[in-house]
Amino acid sequence: MGNNQQIFFFCNATPEKGLGHFSRCKRIAAMLEKLSCSKSKINFVGNITKELQQNFELQGWHYHFSKSFECEGFQKDAIAIIDSYDISDASLKAINRHFKKSIFFDDFNRHDFSETDLVINFRFNFDFTSYSSVRGCFGPDYFPADQKMIETRSEALKALQSNNPQKIKTILLYMGALSDEVCQKLIDQCDELVTGVTLIIPMGLVYERGNLRSKNNNINILALQGSLSSILSQSDIVLCSGGLIKYEAGFCLKPNACINQTADQQHDTKLLEKRGLTMDFGIPNDFIDSQNKLRDKMSSLFDPETLQMQRIAMKESFNILSTENTARAILDISNEN
């Protein structure tokens, strides 16, 4: 990548859109800087909630607010990296034609990628044959992790090799936009299964989680953060809302289960469950009125054999070099004429 090369990331991070798109863009931006020594050439375009904008200042990156991913006025001899479910095909086409090269982080193949130079989709068992893009990088070898996650995976692999029993000391409950009612039901079931455990519950973009209570365990409510990497490193089990975090937990060898927010999330969760990488707890309505169903699933997840089987599957399914693979693929595209 040339000395004056600019990179523009197009993504949102709002209560409606969540943090996942922003998180993976931020990780790729950091790896691109590491590999290309291009400090201060990174730009983010979109609607990023104010609480997360400090990330740009800390990294020396630039932020351009935009409601609909306008690209007019930006340097044309630059690279565009798009990560959005709801960008229109018209806006995508405009970005493709404005910039020197365009890369799209995708999940569901619902856009016209015929003018996109590279599509990246790290999902497991997805049907990649119908993509219309010029080129693609597909599968978990291109999952974007940050440096802390890479360190956590390395430590977890050593612990797995030692074959020593791993006690449950800390459980991460990352509920995204799921309600406090759902979160409290999970806490109640944790109280039935374990005592003296720390339950880490990050605030979301929607809920502050201040009214949650546990009778047998210790609740630790954390402020909204742009990354869960440090929290994941402390966690032994992850109960999550079904999005990007199930991949993050899997990369870090953290056994997990998903309460899915959408049908798309649940479909993806079921694909991972078939590989032994997560457990599908369904959607909130599946257990909101039936504690027995949730109790059975939680008991199964907390079984030491289930936990160990997930860790082994995670060891085999993820690649510790996946972030570097992704960044190098982007740099290869950017260096072409």
C-alpha positions as a LaTeX table, in Angstrom:
\begin{tabular}{lrrr}
\hline
Residue & $x$ (\AA) & $y$ (\AA) & $z$ (\AA) \\
\hline
Met1 & 0.00 & 0.00 & 0.00 \\
Gly2 & 1.44 & 3.34 & $-1.05$ \\
Asn3 & 2.64 & 5.97 & 1.40 \\
Asn4 & $-0.33$ & 8.25 & 0.65 \\
Gln5 & $-2.96$ & 5.51 & 0.44 \\
Gln6 & $-6.18$ & 6.30 & 2.25 \\
Ile7 & $-8.60$ & 3.62 & 3.51 \\
Phe8 & $-12.26$ & 4.41 & 4.13 \\
Phe9 & $-14.33$ & 2.05 & 6.31 \\
Phe10 & $-18.08$ & 2.39 & 5.81 \\
Cys11 & $-20.02$ & 1.05 & 8.83 \\
Asn12 & $-22.48$ & 2.00 & 11.58 \\
Ala13 & $-22.57$ & 1.43 & 15.35 \\
Thr14 & $-25.93$ & 2.45 & 16.83 \\
Pro15 & $-28.54$ & 0.90 & 19.16 \\
Glu16 & $-30.41$ & $-0.29$ & 16.06 \\
Lys17 & $-27.40$ & $-1.74$ & 14.23 \\
Gly18 & $-25.28$ & $-3.00$ & 17.14 \\
Leu19 & $-21.51$ & $-3.02$ & 17.52 \\
Gly20 & $-20.45$ & $-6.00$ & 15.41 \\
His21 & $-19.80$ & $-4.22$ & 12.12 \\
Phe22 & $-17.74$ & $-1.53$ & 13.84 \\
Ser23 & $-15.78$ & $-4.10$ & 15.87 \\
Arg24 & $-14.60$ & $-6.13$ & 12.93 \\
Cys25 & $-13.73$ & $-3.03$ & 10.88 \\
Lys26 & $-11.69$ & $-1.66$ & 13.77 \\
Arg27 & $-9.72$ & $-4.91$ & 14.05 \\
Ile28 & $-8.92$ & $-4.97$ & 10.35 \\
Ala29 & $-7.89$ & $-1.30$ & 10.48 \\
Ala30 & $-5.42$ & $-2.05$ & 13.28 \\
Met31 & $-3.93$ & $-5.03$ & 11.42 \\
Leu32 & $-3.64$ & $-3.03$ & 8.19 \\
Glu33 & $-1.69$ & $-0.38$ & 10.08 \\
Lys34 & 0.53 & $-3.04$ & 11.63 \\
Leu35 & 1.35 & $-4.63$ & 8.28 \\
Ser36 & 1.63 & $-1.47$ & 6.16 \\
Cys37 & 2.93 & 1.15 & 8.63 \\
Ser38 & 0.28 & 3.60 & 7.39 \\
Lys39 & $-0.60$ & 5.50 & 10.58 \\
Ser40 & $-3.27$ & 8.22 & 10.26 \\
Lys41 & $-4.46$ & 6.97 & 6.86 \\
Ile42 & $-7.56$ & 5.26 & 8.32 \\
Asn43 & $-11.02$ & 6.86 & 7.94 \\
Phe44 & $-14.44$ & 5.72 & 9.23 \\
Val45 & $-17.62$ & 6.84 & 7.48 \\
Gly46 & $-21.10$ & 6.27 & 8.91 \\
Asn47 & $-23.16$ & 6.76 & 12.05 \\
Ile48 & $-21.07$ & 5.82 & 15.09 \\
Thr49 & $-22.54$ & 6.38 & 18.55 \\
Lys50 & $-20.78$ & 9.10 & 20.53 \\
Glu51 & $-19.57$ & 6.69 & 23.24 \\
Leu52 & $-17.41$ & 4.87 & 20.68 \\
Gln53 & $-15.96$ & 7.87 & 18.86 \\
Gln54 & $-13.10$ & 8.12 & 21.36 \\
Asn55 & $-11.65$ & 5.05 & 19.59 \\
Phe56 & $-10.82$ & 7.25 & 16.62 \\
Glu57 & $-8.97$ & 9.83 & 18.70 \\
Leu58 & $-6.96$ & 7.18 & 20.55 \\
Gln59 & $-5.89$ & 5.52 & 17.30 \\
Gly60 & $-5.29$ & 8.70 & 15.32 \\
Trp61 & $-8.06$ & 7.77 & 12.87 \\
His62 & $-10.56$ & 10.12 & 11.22 \\
Tyr63 & $-14.36$ & 10.00 & 11.51 \\
His64 & $-16.86$ & 11.34 & 8.97 \\
Phe65 & $-20.52$ & 11.28 & 9.98 \\
Ser66 & $-22.85$ & 10.03 & 7.24 \\
Lys67 & $-26.40$ & 8.70 & 7.33 \\
Ser68 & $-26.32$ & 7.01 & 3.94 \\
Phe69 & $-22.63$ & 6.32 & 3.20 \\
Glu70 & $-22.07$ & 9.23 & 0.82 \\
Cys71 & $-18.66$ & 9.04 & $-0.86$ \\
Glu72 & $-18.53$ & 12.25 & $-2.90$ \\
Gly73 & $-15.62$ & 14.46 & $-1.85$ \\
Phe74 & $-13.40$ & 11.61 & $-0.67$ \\
Gln75 & $-10.09$ & 10.87 & $-2.35$ \\
Lys76 & $-10.73$ & 8.60 & $-5.35$ \\
Asp77 & $-7.32$ & 6.95 & $-5.36$ \\
Ala78 & $-8.24$ & 5.14 & $-2.13$ \\
Ile79 & $-9.59$ & 1.85 & $-0.78$ \\
Ala80 & $-13.19$ & 1.45 & 0.43 \\
Ile81 & $-14.11$ & $-1.28$ & 2.94 \\
Ile82 & $-17.84$ & $-1.66$ & 3.52 \\
Asp83 & $-19.52$ & $-3.55$ & 6.38 \\
Ser84 & $-23.28$ & $-2.99$ & 6.50 \\
Tyr85 & $-26.42$ & $-5.11$ & 6.17 \\
Asp86 & $-28.63$ & $-2.28$ & 5.00 \\
Ile87 & $-26.55$ & $-0.37$ & 2.48 \\
Ser88 & $-28.51$ & 0.00 & $-0.74$ \\
Asp89 & $-27.24$ & $-1.48$ & $-3.99$ \\
Ala90 & $-27.23$ & 2.07 & $-5.40$ \\
Ser91 & $-24.94$ & 3.30 & $-2.61$ \\
Leu92 & $-22.72$ & 0.23 & $-2.98$ \\
Lys93 & $-22.44$ & 0.82 & $-6.71$ \\
Ala94 & $-21.53$ & 4.47 & $-6.12$ \\
Ile95 & $-18.76$ & 3.44 & $-3.71$ \\
Asn96 & $-17.50$ & 0.75 & $-6.09$ \\
Arg97 & $-17.19$ & 3.28 & $-8.89$ \\
His98 & $-15.81$ & 6.16 & $-6.82$ \\
Phe99 & $-12.84$ & 4.41 & $-5.20$ \\
Lys100 & $-9.81$ & 2.70 & $-6.65$ \\
Lys101 & $-10.75$ & $-0.62$ & $-5.01$ \\
Ser102 & $-13.71$ & $-1.81$ & $-2.92$ \\
Ile103 & $-13.96$ & $-4.62$ & $-0.37$ \\
Phe104 & $-17.16$ & $-5.80$ & 1.31 \\
Phe105 & $-17.47$ & $-7.67$ & 4.63 \\
Asp106 & $-20.57$ & $-9.76$ & 4.13 \\
Asp107 & $-22.74$ & $-12.30$ & 5.95 \\
Phe108 & $-25.75$ & $-13.19$ & 3.80 \\
Asn109 & $-25.02$ & $-12.49$ & 0.08 \\
Arg110 & $-27.97$ & $-10.14$ & $-0.42$ \\
His111 & $-26.30$ & $-7.42$ & $-2.50$ \\
Asp112 & $-25.09$ & $-6.98$ & $-6.05$ \\
Phe113 & $-21.34$ & $-7.52$ & $-5.76$ \\
Ser114 & $-20.63$ & $-7.64$ & $-9.50$ \\
Glu115 & $-18.55$ & $-4.42$ & $-9.30$ \\
Thr116 & $-16.97$ & $-5.15$ & $-5.89$ \\
Asp117 & $-13.31$ & $-6.15$ & $-6.09$ \\
Leu118 & $-13.32$ & $-8.47$ & $-3.06$ \\
Val119 & $-15.97$ & $-9.97$ & $-0.77$ \\
Ile120 & $-14.99$ & $-11.41$ & 2.62 \\
Asn121 & $-17.37$ & $-13.75$ & 4.48 \\
Phe122 & $-15.92$ & $-15.70$ & 7.43 \\
Arg123 & $-19.05$ & $-17.69$ & 8.29 \\
Phe124 & $-19.01$ & $-21.48$ & 8.65 \\
Asn125 & $-20.77$ & $-23.74$ & 6.13 \\
Phe126 & $-22.19$ & $-20.85$ & 4.10 \\
Asp127 & $-22.99$ & $-21.47$ & 0.43 \\
Phe128 & $-20.40$ & $-19.27$ & $-1.27$ \\
Thr129 & $-20.97$ & $-20.57$ & $-4.81$ \\
Ser130 & $-23.58$ & $-17.96$ & $-5.78$ \\
Tyr131 & $-21.50$ & $-14.83$ & $-5.07$ \\
Ser132 & $-21.23$ & $-12.45$ & $-8.02$ \\
Ser133 & $-18.02$ & $-10.74$ & $-6.85$ \\
Val134 & $-14.78$ & $-10.67$ & $-8.80$ \\
Arg135 & $-12.97$ & $-12.38$ & $-5.90$ \\
Gly136 & $-13.81$ & $-13.78$ & $-2.49$ \\
Cys137 & $-12.15$ & $-14.79$ & 0.78 \\
Phe138 & $-14.49$ & $-17.24$ & 2.46 \\
Gly139 & $-14.59$ & $-19.18$ & 5.72 \\
Pro140 & $-13.13$ & $-18.85$ & 9.23 \\
Asp141 & $-9.57$ & $-18.43$ & 7.93 \\
Tyr142 & $-10.65$ & $-14.80$ & 7.44 \\
Phe143 & $-12.28$ & $-14.14$ & 10.81 \\
Pro144 & $-11.18$ & $-10.72$ & 12.18 \\
Ala145 & $-9.82$ & $-10.96$ & 15.74 \\
Asp146 & $-7.85$ & $-8.31$ & 17.61 \\
Gln147 & $-4.50$ & $-8.73$ & 19.34 \\
Lys148 & $-6.01$ & $-9.42$ & 22.77 \\
Met149 & $-8.18$ & $-12.18$ & 21.32 \\
Ile150 & $-5.15$ & $-13.69$ & 19.61 \\
Glu151 & $-3.31$ & $-13.71$ & 22.95 \\
Thr152 & $-6.35$ & $-15.22$ & 24.69 \\
Arg153 & $-6.57$ & $-18.00$ & 22.09 \\
Ser154 & $-2.89$ & $-18.78$ & 22.49 \\
Glu155 & $-3.25$ & $-19.08$ & 26.27 \\
Ala156 & $-6.42$ & $-21.16$ & 25.95 \\
Leu157 & $-4.69$ & $-23.59$ & 23.58 \\
Lys158 & $-1.96$ & $-24.14$ & 26.18 \\
Ala159 & $-4.59$ & $-24.75$ & 28.89 \\
Leu160 & $-6.41$ & $-27.22$ & 26.65 \\
Gln161 & $-3.19$ & $-29.10$ & 25.97 \\
Ser162 & $-2.50$ & $-29.41$ & 29.72 \\
Asn163 & $-5.82$ & $-31.27$ & 30.06 \\
Asn164 & $-6.36$ & $-29.88$ & 33.57 \\
Pro165 & $-9.99$ & $-29.42$ & 34.70 \\
Gln166 & $-11.16$ & $-25.84$ & 34.14 \\
Lys167 & $-13.44$ & $-24.51$ & 36.86 \\
Ile168 & $-16.25$ & $-22.07$ & 36.12 \\
Lys169 & $-15.30$ & $-18.83$ & 37.85 \\
Thr170 & $-16.62$ & $-16.16$ & 35.48 \\
Ile171 & $-19.60$ & $-16.13$ & 33.11 \\
Leu172 & $-20.05$ & $-13.40$ & 30.51 \\
Leu173 & $-23.66$ & $-12.47$ & 29.73 \\
Tyr174 & $-23.62$ & $-10.33$ & 26.59 \\
Met175 & $-27.26$ & $-9.72$ & 25.72 \\
Gly176 & $-27.03$ & $-7.00$ & 23.08 \\
Ala177 & $-30.54$ & $-5.63$ & 22.52 \\
Leu178 & $-32.27$ & $-8.46$ & 24.43 \\
Ser179 & $-34.39$ & $-7.26$ & 27.35 \\
Asp180 & $-33.55$ & $-7.20$ & 31.05 \\
Glu181 & $-36.29$ & $-9.82$ & 31.49 \\
Val182 & $-34.38$ & $-12.29$ & 29.34 \\
Cys183 & $-31.12$ & $-11.45$ & 31.07 \\
Gln184 & $-32.68$ & $-11.94$ & 34.52 \\
Lys185 & $-34.01$ & $-15.38$ & 33.56 \\
Leu186 & $-30.47$ & $-16.43$ & 32.58 \\
Ile187 & $-29.14$ & $-15.10$ & 35.89 \\
Asp188 & $-31.80$ & $-17.07$ & 37.76 \\
Gln189 & $-30.72$ & $-20.26$ & 36.01 \\
Cys190 & $-27.07$ & $-19.55$ & 36.74 \\
Asp191 & $-28.09$ & $-19.26$ & 40.40 \\
Glu192 & $-29.57$ & $-22.77$ & 40.19 \\
Leu193 & $-26.38$ & $-24.27$ & 38.74 \\
Val194 & $-23.41$ & $-22.41$ & 40.28 \\
Thr195 & $-22.60$ & $-20.33$ & 43.36 \\
Gly196 & $-19.90$ & $-17.76$ & 44.05 \\
Val197 & $-19.32$ & $-17.13$ & 40.36 \\
Thr198 & $-18.82$ & $-13.65$ & 38.85 \\
Leu199 & $-21.44$ & $-12.74$ & 36.23 \\
Ile200 & $-20.01$ & $-10.06$ & 33.94 \\
Ile201 & $-22.77$ & $-8.09$ & 32.20 \\
Pro202 & $-21.72$ & $-5.27$ & 29.86 \\
Met203 & $-24.12$ & $-2.41$ & 29.31 \\
Gly204 & $-25.53$ & $-2.30$ & 25.81 \\
Leu205 & $-26.47$ & 0.51 & 23.47 \\
Val206 & $-30.10$ & $-0.01$ & 24.59 \\
Tyr207 & $-30.11$ & $-1.29$ & 28.19 \\
Glu208 & $-27.97$ & $-0.18$ & 31.13 \\
Arg209 & $-28.64$ & $-3.47$ & 33.03 \\
Gly210 & $-28.78$ & $-1.71$ & 36.41 \\
Asn211 & $-31.80$ & $-3.57$ & 37.82 \\
Leu212 & $-30.48$ & $-7.13$ & 37.56 \\
Arg213 & $-30.07$ & $-9.24$ & 40.71 \\
Ser214 & $-28.46$ & $-12.56$ & 41.68 \\
Lys215 & $-29.03$ & $-14.49$ & 44.90 \\
Asn216 & $-26.03$ & $-16.84$ & 44.66 \\
Asn217 & $-23.48$ & $-15.10$ & 42.45 \\
Asn218 & $-21.75$ & $-11.74$ & 42.02 \\
Ile219 & $-22.96$ & $-9.40$ & 39.29 \\
Asn220 & $-20.45$ & $-7.03$ & 37.71 \\
Ile221 & $-22.08$ & $-4.46$ & 35.39 \\
Leu222 & $-19.54$ & $-2.92$ & 32.99 \\
Ala223 & $-19.83$ & 0.29 & 31.00 \\
Leu224 & $-20.28$ & 0.13 & 27.23 \\
Gln225 & $-17.02$ & $-0.77$ & 25.50 \\
Gly226 & $-15.91$ & $-0.80$ & 21.89 \\
Ser227 & $-14.40$ & $-4.26$ & 22.32 \\
Leu228 & $-15.16$ & $-7.30$ & 24.46 \\
Ser229 & $-11.69$ & $-8.78$ & 24.06 \\
Ser230 & $-10.47$ & $-8.13$ & 27.59 \\
Ile231 & $-13.74$ & $-9.39$ & 29.06 \\
Leu232 & $-13.59$ & $-12.56$ & 26.96 \\
Ser233 & $-10.10$ & $-13.28$ & 28.27 \\
Gln234 & $-11.50$ & $-13.37$ & 31.83 \\
Ser235 & $-14.57$ & $-15.49$ & 31.01 \\
Asp236 & $-15.04$ & $-19.25$ & 31.26 \\
Ile237 & $-18.50$ & $-19.43$ & 29.64 \\
Val238 & $-20.30$ & $-16.95$ & 27.38 \\
Leu239 & $-24.08$ & $-16.55$ & 27.15 \\
Cys240 & $-24.77$ & $-14.21$ & 24.25 \\
Ser241 & $-27.32$ & $-12.71$ & 21.90 \\
Gly242 & $-26.30$ & $-14.63$ & 18.81 \\
Gly243 & $-24.33$ & $-12.18$ & 16.67 \\
Leu244 & $-20.60$ & $-11.70$ & 16.15 \\
Ile245 & $-19.79$ & $-12.59$ & 19.74 \\
Lys246 & $-20.35$ & $-16.32$ & 19.24 \\
Tyr247 & $-17.48$ & $-16.23$ & 16.72 \\
Glu248 & $-15.37$ & $-14.15$ & 19.07 \\
Ala249 & $-15.99$ & $-16.62$ & 21.90 \\
Gly250 & $-15.19$ & $-19.55$ & 19.63 \\
Phe251 & $-11.95$ & $-17.99$ & 18.45 \\
Cys252 & $-10.94$ & $-17.55$ & 22.11 \\
Leu253 & $-11.95$ & $-21.15$ & 23.02 \\
Lys254 & $-14.75$ & $-19.94$ & 25.30 \\
Pro255 & $-17.73$ & $-22.35$ & 25.42 \\
Asn256 & $-20.94$ & $-20.49$ & 24.66 \\
Ala257 & $-24.66$ & $-20.54$ & 23.96 \\
Cys258 & $-26.87$ & $-18.14$ & 21.99 \\
Ile259 & $-30.25$ & $-16.56$ & 22.57 \\
Asn260 & $-30.83$ & $-15.28$ & 19.06 \\
Gln261 & $-32.34$ & $-11.89$ & 18.25 \\
Thr262 & $-33.26$ & $-12.63$ & 14.61 \\
Ala263 & $-34.02$ & $-15.56$ & 12.32 \\
Asp264 & $-30.75$ & $-14.92$ & 10.43 \\
Gln265 & $-28.79$ & $-15.17$ & 13.67 \\
Gln266 & $-30.50$ & $-18.40$ & 14.64 \\
His267 & $-29.81$ & $-19.96$ & 11.25 \\
Asp268 & $-26.14$ & $-19.11$ & 11.63 \\
Thr269 & $-26.14$ & $-20.38$ & 15.23 \\
Lys270 & $-27.53$ & $-23.72$ & 14.10 \\
Leu271 & $-24.71$ & $-24.06$ & 11.55 \\
Leu272 & $-22.15$ & $-23.50$ & 14.31 \\
Glu273 & $-23.98$ & $-25.84$ & 16.66 \\
Lys274 & $-23.63$ & $-28.65$ & 14.10 \\
Arg275 & $-19.86$ & $-28.18$ & 14.33 \\
Gly276 & $-19.95$ & $-28.24$ & 18.14 \\
Leu277 & $-18.99$ & $-24.55$ & 18.39 \\
Thr278 & $-22.02$ & $-23.24$ & 20.29 \\
Met279 & $-25.38$ & $-24.27$ & 21.71 \\
Asp280 & $-28.63$ & $-22.89$ & 20.30 \\
Phe281 & $-30.96$ & $-21.64$ & 23.06 \\
Gly282 & $-33.48$ & $-20.49$ & 20.45 \\
Ile283 & $-35.17$ & $-17.10$ & 20.60 \\
Pro284 & $-36.49$ & $-15.44$ & 23.79 \\
Asn285 & $-40.07$ & $-16.60$ & 23.21 \\
Asp286 & $-38.84$ & $-20.21$ & 23.27 \\
Phe287 & $-38.21$ & $-20.04$ & 27.00 \\
Ile288 & $-39.57$ & $-16.75$ & 28.33 \\
Asp289 & $-42.58$ & $-18.61$ & 29.79 \\
Ser290 & $-40.87$ & $-21.98$ & 30.31 \\
Gln291 & $-38.08$ & $-22.11$ & 32.85 \\
Asn292 & $-37.85$ & $-25.89$ & 32.44 \\
Lys293 & $-36.70$ & $-25.63$ & 28.83 \\
Leu294 & $-34.04$ & $-23.08$ & 29.70 \\
Arg295 & $-32.95$ & $-25.09$ & 32.77 \\
Asp296 & $-32.39$ & $-28.21$ & 30.66 \\
Lys297 & $-30.30$ & $-26.33$ & 28.11 \\
Met298 & $-28.23$ & $-24.56$ & 30.75 \\
Ser299 & $-27.57$ & $-27.83$ & 32.59 \\
Ser300 & $-26.38$ & $-29.40$ & 29.35 \\
Leu301 & $-24.07$ & $-26.46$ & 28.58 \\
Phe302 & $-22.52$ & $-26.42$ & 32.05 \\
Asp303 & $-21.67$ & $-30.12$ & 31.91 \\
Pro304 & $-17.82$ & $-30.42$ & 31.95 \\
Glu305 & $-17.86$ & $-32.83$ & 29.00 \\
Thr306 & $-19.90$ & $-30.39$ & 26.87 \\
Leu307 & $-17.53$ & $-27.55$ & 27.74 \\
Gln308 & $-14.48$ & $-29.57$ & 26.82 \\
Met309 & $-16.00$ & $-30.80$ & 23.56 \\
Gln310 & $-16.72$ & $-27.20$ & 22.51 \\
Arg311 & $-13.14$ & $-26.16$ & 23.30 \\
Ile312 & $-11.75$ & $-28.99$ & 21.19 \\
Ala313 & $-14.03$ & $-28.08$ & 18.27 \\
Met314 & $-12.94$ & $-24.44$ & 18.57 \\
Lys315 & $-9.29$ & $-25.45$ & 18.50 \\
Glu316 & $-9.82$ & $-27.24$ & 15.19 \\
Ser317 & $-12.15$ & $-24.74$ & 13.53 \\
Phe318 & $-10.43$ & $-21.35$ & 13.93 \\
Asn319 & $-7.08$ & $-20.08$ & 12.68 \\
Ile320 & $-4.92$ & $-17.85$ & 14.90 \\
Leu321 & $-3.62$ & $-16.08$ & 11.75 \\
Ser322 & $-7.08$ & $-15.26$ & 10.35 \\
Thr323 & $-6.88$ & $-11.48$ & 10.94 \\
Glu324 & $-3.51$ & $-11.29$ & 9.21 \\
Asn325 & $-4.88$ & $-13.38$ & 6.32 \\
Thr326 & $-7.71$ & $-10.89$ & 5.88 \\
Ala327 & $-5.47$ & $-7.82$ & 6.02 \\
Arg328 & $-2.99$ & $-9.31$ & 3.53 \\
Ala329 & $-5.82$ & $-10.08$ & 1.10 \\
Ile330 & $-6.90$ & $-6.43$ & 1.32 \\
Leu331 & $-3.33$ & $-5.19$ & 0.84 \\
Asp332 & $-2.94$ & $-7.44$ & $-2.21$ \\
Ile333 & $-6.03$ & $-5.85$ & $-3.74$ \\
Ser334 & $-4.88$ & $-2.33$ & $-2.88$ \\
Asn335 & $-1.50$ & $-2.85$ & $-4.54$ \\
Glu336 & $-3.04$ & $-3.80$ & $-7.87$ \\
Asn337 & $-3.33$ & $-1.22$ & $-10.63$ \\
\hline
\end{tabular}
